[in-house]
């Protein structure tokens, strides 16, 4: 176990972010595997956490792949790929208020950019995607045009979405 240096909460080894406060755990002391240490373990016959005694075989019927959508955070280049479902909440996570959006922009500077906890909703309606501003404090924009609150607006691949001042690009596929 490791402890968050920000809030002192116990976290599982290997965690990158604190599950309580969201702070990065990369600066905290933790055991790290490197390719060199894995090669040494293999040469000495030590078992590593990544080894399996038998190959995993999954015998499952073929299933159709659900369409996916991607939001690209322009500032960081982070790609958030999600399975296309009927409704996807975009905002910032707040453990204390029990708000857990499908797309958490808190780690992308969402607080400073003015992203609300429950900022917008992307929905799939009749085979087309729409975005709706959920009466956010700093607004939602599509290709520079501010959306009226609580009205669905169609979006297409390549459209630029702005939540507060945070820029995203919408992609499908």
N, C-alpha and C positions, 0 to 999 in steps of 0.2 A: 504494500500500500504506500501511497505517497500523499503528501499534504499540499494543498493549495497555498502558495505564499501570500495570496491576497486575502482569502477569507478563512484559511486554516481548516477547510473541510477535507475529510479523507477522500481520496480518489483511487481508483484502481490503477495498478501499474500499467504504463503504456498509454494512459489517457493523455490527450493533447490539450483539452480544455476542461476547466472545472465545471462540473455539472450543476453546481450551485450558483456561482457568480459569473461563469463564462470566461474567466481570466485564462490566459495561456499558461500551460504547465511546462512548456518547453524549456524555460529557464530554470526550473526546479531540478534538483538532483534526482535522477532516476536511472535505472539500468537501461542501457541502450545496446542493441544488437547492431553490429556492423558487418559488412561482408567479410572483413578480415577475421572477426571473432567467430563467425559461422564457419569459415574455412578451417580455422584452428580446431573447432569442435568436431568437424567432420574427420580431420586428420587424426585426432586422438580418440575418436570413437564415442565422444560425448553426445548425448541426446540433446537436441534443442527443442524449444517449444514449437518449432515449425515442422517437425518431423511427424509423420503418421506411420503407424505400424503396417497398415494395409491400405491400398488405394480405395478411395471412396467411389462407389459405383451407385449412381442414381438411375433407377429404371422408372422413368415417368413417361406418360403419353405426351406426344407432341402438343404444344399449346400455341395459340396464336399470340404474337407479341403485341402488347398494347402500345399504341403510339406514345411518343414521349415529347416533352417540350423542354427547352433549355432557356434559362435566363443567364445572360452574360453580364457580370458586373463590370462596367467599362473601366472604372478606376483601377481595379485590381486584376482584371482578366479572369476572375474566378467564374467557372461555368457551373451552374446549378441545374442538373438534369433531373427531371421528375417524370413520373408516369402520368400520362394525361388522364385525369379523373374529372368528375363533374365540377368540383370547386376546389381551388387552391388559395388558401389565405396567405397573404404576404404581409410581413411586419417585423416586429422585434419580440423575442421571447421575454417573458416576465414570469419567473417562477413564483413570486409572491402573489401575483394576481391570477395565476393559472392560465396564462396566455401562451400557447405553443403553436405558432404559425407553421404552415407547411414550408414556407420559405422564410428563414430567419436572417434578416439583413443586419442584425446587431453587430456581427463580427466583421461586417464590411463598412463600418463607420456609419451605420444607420442612425444611431443616436445623434451624432453631430450633424448629419445630413437632414435631420428632421423627419425621419421615417417614424410613423406612429406604430404603436404595438399592434393594432389591427388597422392596417393602412389601406389595403386594396384586396380585391378578390378576382382571380382569373377563373373563368368558367368556360365550359364547353357547351355551346348551345347550338343544336341542329348542325353539328359537324364543323362549326366555326368557333374560334376563340373570342372571348370578350373580356374586358377588364372593367371593373367597377370600383370607383373611389368610395371607401366606407366612411365618408365624412371625416377624413383625416385633417389634422391641424394645418399641414403644409401643402396639401393638394397632390393630385396625380395628374401627370401630363402624358399625352401620346403624341409623338412627333412635334413637340413644342406647344400643343394645344391643351389647355387646362380642361379637365373633365368636370362636369357638374357632379356633385355628390349623389350617390345612390342611383346613377344611371349607367347601364351597361353600354360600353363602346366597343365595336369590333376592332380586333387587332390582327395583324398579318405578320408572317415571318419577316424579320428585318426591321420591324418598327422599333423606335426608340421610346422607352418608358422612363419617366422621371418621377420618382417618389420623393417628395421634398426636393432635395438637390442631388440625390443619388441616381446616377444614370445606369440603365439596364438596356440590353438588346434582347428582343424576343425572337427565339428560333424554334422551329418545329422539325422533328425528325430523329 
